[in-house]
Amino acid sequence: MNAGPKEAVNLLNGLKQEFENGDFQTDILVFPPFLTIFSAVIQLKDTPINVGTQNLHFEDNGAYTGEISSRMIKEAGCKHVIVGHSERREYFGETNEIVAKKTAKAIADGLHVVLCVGETLEERKKNLQQKVVIDQLKAVINRLTEEDTSSLTIAYEPVWAIGTGETATTGQAQEMHLFIRNYLSEIWSTQRLQDIRILYGGSMKPANAKELLQQPDVDGGLVGGASLKTESFAGIIRIAESLN
């Protein structure tokens, strides 16, 4: 819940100036608040930067005040949506079942989903991280076909390392990313598995981006606070590009 339409102008213009004439191998996405979607789509129209939304509802329309549907998202000019972000799960009571319904609906309607999974500090201390992540993934996978993988990206969020004072090492990030990939390999074919990107969503910033992105099973980042300033966000993008 940052950067409304007015506040986002400078940030979006900064990104546009940085990247509008570039030939990039790195895929760049921004996920602004709903009120900023239209201005973001317009400002970034002629750049390699795509715009997505932070959430959606699993119904097309109806008496769901405050929600938006996949049809609305597409009409606004977006092709991507984040589903199951840790804050949606923690603060808004989104269960694995709700996340699964949203994911299936978004993919069925032609959107690309960035599915967030990850454990809390309490779950990590109890050594439940693998079980938590498997349960989160299984709920979604049960609603998808193998062909749906082309419309799915997974983002691992170590919730315990975001704003808690705890720190996740690159080794811990790689360990969980590899665990997720190995779990999926038991379900999907090798070819489909190669289509899946697993992003790291644990406070990526310019200072740690290179080391994280060099890990063999870290395919990108779901960037939080560092995306709110052009300099830091652009810095991460340039690091990613240098590694391609």
BAMAR-938509 format. One line per 3 residues: their letters; for each residue x, y, z of N, C-alpha, C. Coordinates in steps of 0.05 Angstrom, whole numbers, plus 5000, padded with zeros to 4 digits. Example, Ala and Ser with C-alpha at 12.3 -4.5 7.8 and 13.67 -1.06 7.14 Angstrom:
BEGIN
as) 5264:4886:5156:5246:4910:5156:5264:4934:5156 ~ 5257:4955:5142:5273:4979:5143:5258:5001:5157 .
//
This chain:
BEGIN
mna) 5017:4976:5000:5000:5000:5000:5018:5025:5000 ~ 5032:5028:4978:5051:5050:4974:5047:5062:4946 ~ 5052:5088:4944:5053:5101:4918:5026:5102:4903 .
gpk) 5009:5122:4911:4985:5127:4897:4991:5141:4870 ~ 4971:5148:4854:4976:5158:4827:4995:5182:4827 ~ 4993:5201:4845:5010:5224:4845:5039:5217:4854 .
eav) 5040:5202:4875:5066:5195:4886:5082:5177:4868 ~ 5068:5161:4852:5081:5142:4834:5093:5154:4809 ~ 5085:5179:4803:5095:5192:4778:5125:5192:4776 .
nll) 5138:5202:4797:5167:5204:4796:5181:5177:4794 ~ 5170:5158:4809:5182:5131:4809:5179:5118:4781 ~ 5155:5120:4770:5151:5108:4743:5167:5123:4722 .
ngl) 5168:5149:4724:5184:5164:4704:5214:5157:4707 ~ 5223:5153:4731:5250:5145:4735:5256:5118:4723 ~ 5238:5099:4726:5242:5073:4714:5241:5075:4683 .
kqe) 5223:5091:4673:5220:5095:4644:5246:5106:4632 ~ 5257:5126:4645:5281:5138:4635:5305:5119:4636 ~ 5305:5102:4656:5326:5082:4659:5326:5061:4638 .
fen) 5301:5052:4630:5299:5028:4615:5283:5029:4589 ~ 5273:5052:4581:5255:5052:4558:5270:5045:4532 ~ 5296:5051:4530:5310:5046:4505:5328:5021:4507 .
gdf) 5325:5006:4528:5343:4983:4532:5333:4958:4518 ~ 5352:4941:4511:5346:4915:4501:5353:4895:4522 ~ 5333:4887:4538:5338:4871:4562:5330:4842:4559 .
qtd) 5346:4825:4572:5338:4797:4574:5322:4792:4600 ~ 5326:4811:4618:5311:4809:4644:5282:4817:4641 ~ 5264:4802:4651:5236:4810:4652:5231:4828:4676 .
ilv) 5219:4851:4671:5214:4871:4692:5184:4875:4695 ~ 5175:4872:4720:5147:4876:4727:5144:4894:4750 ~ 5123:4911:4750:5116:4927:4774:5087:4920:4781 .
fpp) 5082:4920:4807:5055:4913:4817:5046:4936:4835 ~ 5035:4958:4824:5027:4980:4840:4999:4976:4853 ~ 4991:4993:4871:4964:4991:4882:4943:4995:4860 .
flt) 4919:4987:4865:4898:4987:4844:4894:5015:4833 ~ 4894:5036:4850:4889:5063:4840:4911:5074:4822 ~ 4934:5061:4822:4957:5070:4806:4960:5054:4781 .
ifs) 4943:5033:4777:4946:5016:4754:4945:5030:4728 ~ 4924:5046:4724:4921:5059:4698:4944:5078:4691 ~ 4953:5094:4710:4975:5112:4705:5000:5097:4699 .
avi) 5004:5074:4713:5028:5058:4709:5028:5046:4681 ~ 5005:5036:4672:5003:5024:4645:5009:5045:4624 ~ 4998:5069:4628:5002:5090:4608:5031:5099:4608 .
qlk) 5043:5104:4631:5070:5114:4633:5091:5094:4623 ~ 5085:5069:4626:5105:5049:4619:5099:5035:4592 ~ 5080:5047:4577:5070:5034:4552:5093:5027:4533 .
dtp) 5111:5045:4529:5132:5041:4508:5159:5032:4521 ~ 5157:5017:4543:5181:5007:4556:5179:4977:4558 ~ 5200:4963:4565:5199:4934:4569:5188:4926:4596 .
inv) 5177:4946:4611:5167:4941:4638:5137:4935:4637 ~ 5129:4912:4647:5101:4905:4648:5089:4911:4675 ~ 5062:4914:4676:5048:4921:4700:5029:4899:4708 .
gtq) 5028:4892:4734:5010:4873:4744:4995:4883:4769 ~ 4978:4867:4780:4963:4875:4804:4971:4858:4828 ~ 4965:4868:4851:4973:4855:4876:4954:4834:4886 .
nlh) 4931:4832:4874:4910:4813:4884:4887:4812:4864 ~ 4870:4793:4868:4845:4791:4853:4825:4774:4868 ~ 4800:4774:4859:4779:4757:4870:4774:4734:4851 .
fed) 4764:4712:4862:4760:4688:4845:4732:4688:4831 ~ 4716:4709:4834:4691:4711:4820:4693:4732:4798 ~ 4676:4731:4778:4677:4750:4756:4665:4777:4764 .
nga) 4644:4777:4780:4631:4802:4789:4612:4795:4811 ~ 4599:4815:4822:4579:4810:4842:4582:4827:4867 ~ 4569:4819:4889:4569:4834:4913:4594:4829:4930 .
ytg) 4617:4838:4920:4643:4834:4933:4657:4861:4935 ~ 4645:4878:4951:4655:4906:4953:4684:4907:4959 ~ 4699:4923:4944:4727:4927:4949:4745:4907:4933 .
eis) 4733:4888:4919:4749:4868:4904:4750:4875:4875 ~ 4769:4863:4860:4770:4865:4831:4773:4838:4819 ~ 4764:4835:4794:4764:4809:4781:4786:4808:4760 .
srm) 4790:4783:4750:4810:4780:4729:4802:4795:4704 ~ 4776:4796:4698:4767:4811:4675:4774:4841:4677 ~ 4771:4852:4701:4778:4880:4705:4808:4885:4702 .
ike) 4823:4866:4712:4852:4868:4710:4861:4868:4681 ~ 4850:4850:4665:4857:4849:4636:4848:4874:4622 ~ 4824:4884:4629:4814:4908:4616:4831:4932:4622 .
agc) 4844:4932:4645:4862:4954:4653:4889:4953:4639 ~ 4894:4931:4625:4919:4929:4610:4940:4912:4624 ~ 4932:4895:4643:4952:4879:4658:4949:4849:4651 .
khv) 4971:4835:4652:4971:4807:4646:4982:4790:4669 ~ 4989:4803:4691:5001:4789:4713:4987:4796:4739 ~ 4988:4778:4758:4976:4783:4785:4991:4768:4806 .
ivg) 4995:4780:4829:5006:4767:4852:4984:4753:4868 ~ 4988:4729:4875:4967:4714:4891:4981:4702:4916 ~ 4968:4704:4939:4977:4691:4963:5001:4704:4976 .
hse) 5004:4730:4972:5026:4744:4985:5024:4740:5015 ~ 5047:4739:5029:5047:4733:5058:5029:4752:5073 ~ 5028:4777:5065:5012:4797:5079:4982:4792:5075 .
rre) 4975:4782:5051:4947:4775:5047:4939:4751:5064 ~ 4957:4732:5067:4952:4709:5084:4950:4717:5113 ~ 4969:4734:5122:4971:4741:5151:4949:4761:5160 .
yfg) 4946:4782:5144:4928:4804:5153:4900:4802:5143 ~ 4895:4787:5122:4869:4786:5110:4857:4757:5109 ~ 4870:4740:5124:4859:4713:5128:4856:4695:5103 .
etn) 4874:4699:5084:4872:4683:5060:4884:4655:5066 ~ 4867:4635:5064:4875:4607:5069:4888:4595:5043 ~ 4899:4572:5046:4910:4558:5023:4888:4553:5002 .
eiv) 4864:4547:5012:4842:4542:4993:4834:4567:4978 ~ 4833:4589:4991:4826:4615:4977:4848:4621:4957 ~ 4873:4618:4965:4895:4624:4946:4893:4605:4922 .
akk) 4887:4580:4927:4885:4561:4905:4862:4569:4886 ~ 4839:4577:4896:4817:4585:4879:4824:4610:4863 ~ 4838:4629:4875:4846:4653:4861:4866:4646:4838 .
tak) 4885:4629:4844:4905:4621:4825:4892:4608:4801 ~ 4875:4588:4806:4862:4573:4784:4845:4592:4767 ~ 4830:4610:4780:4813:4628:4765:4830:4647:4747 .
aia) 4851:4658:4759:4868:4677:4744:4880:4663:4719 ~ 4891:4639:4723:4903:4625:4700:4882:4617:4679 ~ 4859:4608:4688:4838:4601:4670:4829:4625:4653 .
dgl) 4832:4649:4664:4824:4673:4649:4847:4686:4635 ~ 4869:4673:4633:4891:4682:4616:4911:4701:4629 ~ 4912:4701:4656:4932:4717:4670:4955:4699:4679 .
hvv) 4978:4712:4682:5002:4698:4693:5003:4704:4723 ~ 5005:4683:4738:5004:4685:4768:5032:4683:4780 ~ 5038:4702:4798:5061:4700:4815:5051:4690:4842 .
lcv) 5055:4664:4847:5044:4651:4871:5064:4653:4894 ~ 5056:4665:4916:5074:4668:4939:5070:4645:4959 ~ 5093:4634:4968:5092:4614:4989:5115:4620:5009 .
get) 5112:4610:5033:5133:4615:5053:5124:4612:5081 ~ 5143:4608:5100:5136:4603:5127:5142:4626:5145 ~ 5128:4627:5168:5132:4648:5188:5156:4641:5206 .
lee) 5163:4660:5224:5185:4656:5242:5178:4632:5261 ~ 5154:4631:5271:5146:4609:5289:5148:4582:5276 ~ 5139:4582:5250:5141:4556:5235:5169:4548:5229 .
rkk) 5186:4568:5224:5215:4562:5219:5228:4551:5244 ~ 5222:4564:5267:5234:4555:5292:5226:4527:5300 ~ 5202:4519:5291:5192:4491:5296:5201:4472:5274 .
nlq) 5217:4482:5255:5227:4466:5233:5204:4455:5215 ~ 5184:4472:5212:5160:4464:5196:5160:4476:5168 ~ 5182:4489:5161:5182:4505:5136:5176:4488:5111 .
qkv) 5186:4464:5110:5181:4448:5086:5152:4439:5085 ~ 5141:4431:5107:5113:4422:5108:5095:4445:5101 ~ 5100:4469:5111:5083:4492:5106:5083:4499:5076 .
vid) 5107:4499:5064:5109:4505:5036:5096:4484:5018 ~ 5100:4458:5025:5087:4437:5010:5056:4440:5012 ~ 5046:4445:5035:5017:4448:5038:5006:4471:5021 .
qlk) 5021:4493:5021:5013:4516:5005:5014:4510:4975 ~ 5035:4496:4967:5037:4489:4938:5016:4467:4930 ~ 5013:4448:4947:4995:4425:4941:4966:4435:4936 .
avi) 4957:4454:4952:4930:4464:4949:4926:4476:4922 ~ 4946:4490:4912:4944:4503:4885:4947:4482:4863 ~ 4967:4465:4865:4973:4445:4844:4949:4427:4840 .
nrl) 4934:4420:4860:4911:4403:4858:4890:4415:4840 ~ 4891:4441:4835:4871:4455:4819:4882:4461:4791 ~ 4907:4454:4785:4919:4461:4760:4925:4436:4743 .
tee) 4928:4440:4717:4938:4420:4699:4968:4425:4695 ~ 4982:4406:4684:5011:4410:4679:5015:4432:4659 ~ 4997:4435:4640:4999:4456:4620:4997:4484:4632 .
dts) 4984:4486:4655:4981:4512:4669:5008:4524:4678 ~ 5029:4507:4679:5054:4516:4690:5066:4539:4674 ~ 5058:4541:4648:5069:4563:4632:5058:4590:4641 .
slt) 5037:4590:4658:5025:4615:4668:5030:4618:4698 ~ 5051:4604:4708:5055:4604:4737:5085:4610:4743 ~ 5089:4629:4762:5115:4634:4774:5111:4632:4804 .
iay) 5131:4621:4817:5130:4617:4846:5149:4637:4859 ~ 5140:4650:4881:5158:4667:4896:5159:4657:4925 ~ 5184:4651:4933:5188:4642:4961:5193:4666:4979 .
epv) 5175:4669:4999:5178:4690:5018:5184:4678:5046 ~ 5209:4681:5055:5215:4673:5083:5204:4694:5101 ~ 5179:4692:5109:5165:4712:5124:5181:4719:5150 .
wai) 5194:4700:5161:5210:4703:5185:5233:4722:5182 ~ 5241:4727:5157:5265:4744:5152:5257:4772:5141 ~ 5231:4779:5142:5221:4804:5132:5211:4821:5155 .
gtg) 5227:4841:5163:5219:4860:5184:5219:4848:5212 ~ 5234:4826:5216:5235:4813:5242:5261:4817:5257 ~ 5281:4827:5242:5308:4828:5254:5324:4803:5248 .
eta) 5311:4782:5239:5324:4757:5231:5335:4761:5202 ~ 5355:4746:5195:5367:4748:5169:5368:4721:5155 ~ 5358:4719:5131:5360:4695:5115:5386:4695:5099 .
ttg) 5402:4674:5101:5427:4673:5085:5420:4664:5057 ~ 5440:4669:5039:5436:4659:5011:5434:4629:5011 ~ 5448:4616:5029:5446:4587:5031:5419:4577:5038 .
qaq) 5406:4591:5057:5378:4584:5064:5359:4589:5041 ~ 5363:4610:5027:5346:4616:5003:5349:4594:4982 ~ 5374:4587:4976:5379:4566:4956:5368:4540:4965 .
emh) 5371:4533:4991:5361:4508:5001:5331:4505:4997 ~ 5316:4526:5003:5287:4525:4999:5279:4525:4970 ~ 5292:4541:4954:5286:4541:4925:5291:4513:4913 .
lfi) 5313:4500:4921:5318:4473:4910:5298:4454:4920 ~ 5289:4457:4945:5269:4439:4957:5243:4442:4941 ~ 5235:4466:4934:5211:4471:4919:5213:4458:4891 .
rny) 5236:4462:4878:5240:4452:4852:5239:4421:4852 ~ 5252:4409:4872:5252:4380:4874:5224:4369:4879 ~ 5209:4384:4896:5181:4375:4901:5165:4376:4875 .
lse) 5168:4397:4860:5152:4400:4835:5161:4379:4815 ~ 5186:4371:4816:5196:4351:4796:5183:4324:4801 ~ 5172:4319:4824:5157:4294:4830:5129:4295:4818 .
iws) 5120:4319:4809:5093:4322:4800:5092:4328:4770 ~ 5110:4345:4761:5110:4354:4733:5134:4344:4718 ~ 5131:4342:4692:5152:4332:4674:5176:4352:4674 .
tqr) 5199:4342:4665:5223:4358:4665:5219:4383:4648 ~ 5206:4380:4625:5202:4402:4607:5184:4424:4620 ~ 5163:4415:4633:5145:4435:4646:5160:4448:4670 .
lqd) 5176:4432:4684:5190:4443:4707:5210:4465:4698 ~ 5221:4462:4674:5240:4482:4665:5226:4509:4659 ~ 5200:4508:4656:5184:4533:4651:5180:4548:4676 .
iri) 5182:4536:4699:5176:4548:4725:5199:4565:4735 ~ 5193:4590:4741:5213:4607:4754:5206:4609:4783 ~ 5227:4608:4800:5223:4611:4829:5238:4636:4837 .
lyg) 5223:4656:4847:5234:4681:4855:5239:4682:4885 ~ 5258:4699:4893:5263:4702:4922:5250:4728:4932 ~ 5234:4726:4953:5220:4749:4963:5227:4756:4991 .
gsm) 5252:4754:4998:5260:4760:5026:5278:4784:5028 ~ 5267:4808:5023:5282:4833:5026:5307:4834:5008 ~ 5302:4829:4982:5324:4832:4963:5329:4862:4958 .
kpa) 5355:4869:4958:5363:4897:4953:5390:4896:4939 ~ 5400:4919:4929:5425:4919:4914:5448:4906:4928 ~ 5449:4908:4955:5471:4898:4970:5473:4867:4970 .
nak) 5450:4854:4967:5450:4825:4968:5440:4811:4942 ~ 5431:4828:4923:5419:4817:4899:5437:4799:4883 ~ 5462:4807:4879:5480:4791:4862:5485:4764:4874 .
ell) 5490:4763:4900:5496:4737:4913:5471:4719:4912 ~ 5447:4731:4916:5423:4715:4915:5417:4705:4887 ~ 5420:4723:4867:5413:4716:4839:5434:4696:4827 .
qqp) 5457:4694:4839:5477:4675:4830:5471:4647:4840 ~ 5453:4643:4858:5446:4617:4868:5432:4601:4845 ~ 5439:4576:4841:5429:4561:4818:5399:4558:4816 .
dvd) 5385:4560:4838:5356:4556:4837:5340:4581:4843 ~ 5354:4604:4844:5340:4630:4848:5339:4644:4820 ~ 5314:4646:4810:5310:4655:4782:5303:4685:4780 .
ggl) 5301:4698:4803:5294:4726:4803:5285:4735:4830 ~ 5275:4759:4832:5267:4770:4858:5239:4782:4858 ~ 5225:4778:4880:5200:4792:4885:5208:4815:4905 .
vgg) 5213:4838:4894:5226:4860:4909:5206:4876:4924 ~ 5211:4881:4950:5193:4896:4967:5201:4925:4970 ~ 5211:4932:4993:5218:4960:4998:5237:4973:4979 .
asl) 5256:4957:4968:5275:4968:4950:5263:4976:4923 ~ 5238:4968:4918:5225:4976:4893:5212:5004:4895 ~ 5213:5016:4919:5199:5042:4922:5217:5066:4916 .
kte) 5242:5060:4909:5261:5081:4900:5274:5073:4874 ~ 5273:5091:4855:5284:5085:4828:5312:5074:4830 ~ 5329:5087:4846:5357:5080:4847:5362:5052:4856 .
sfa) 5348:5043:4877:5352:5016:4888:5339:4995:4870 ~ 5315:5001:4859:5302:4982:4842:5317:4979:4816 ~ 5326:5001:4804:5341:5000:4780:5368:4985:4784 .
gii) 5379:4989:4808:5404:4976:4815:5401:4945:4814 ~ 5379:4935:4825:5374:4907:4825:5370:4896:4797 ~ 5356:4912:4781:5351:4904:4753:5377:4902:4737 .
ria) 5395:4922:4741:5421:4922:4728:5438:4898:4736 ~ 5436:4891:4762:5451:4868:4771:5441:4842:4758 ~ 5414:4840:4757:5402:4816:4744:5410:4815:4715 .
esl) 5410:4837:4701:5418:4838:4673:5447:4830:4669 ~ 5464:4838:4687:5493:4832:4685:5498:4803:4688 ~ 5480:4788:4700:5484:4759:4704:5473:4742:4682 .
n) 5458:4755:4663:5446:4740:4641:5467:4734:4619 .
//
